[in-house]
Amino acid sequence: MSTDPSPIDRTTVLEVEGMTCGHCVSAVTRELEDVKDVSKVSVILRNGGTSEVTVVSDAVLDEDALRAAVDEAGYTVTAVRADN
């Protein structure tokens, strides 16, 4: 019996501050899609508040890489929740 689990979708939710428009969403999405193992990114934009960014993968993601990608886009991750 294999000890490797079957590939399943794993979600990581990032709370991101500073996003105010569609351009912000595009910039964050583009940077996160470049992170290894990321298969999908979706954003709930809360203009003037903390936006919720959901990242889907089939592997556990490196939190530092996710934070660095959002930082590269010019925004700040305030919380990370992995729903693995």
C-alpha positions, 0 to 999 in steps of 0.5 A: 500500500502506498503512503502517498495520498491521492492528489486532491485539491488543497486550498490556502486562503490568504487575507490581503490588505491594500487591494482596491480594484481589478488591476490589483486582483490581476497583479496578485493573481499573476504573481500567485499563479507563478508559485510552484504547484498553484493551479488556481487563484480566486479573489474576493475583492473588498475595496477598502478592506481585507480581500480574501484570496483563495489559492488551489493546489494539489500539494502543500504550498510554501507559505513564504512563497505565497507571501513573497508573491503577494509582496511582489505584487505590492500588497500585504498578507495579514493572515494565512489559513491552509485548509489541507 
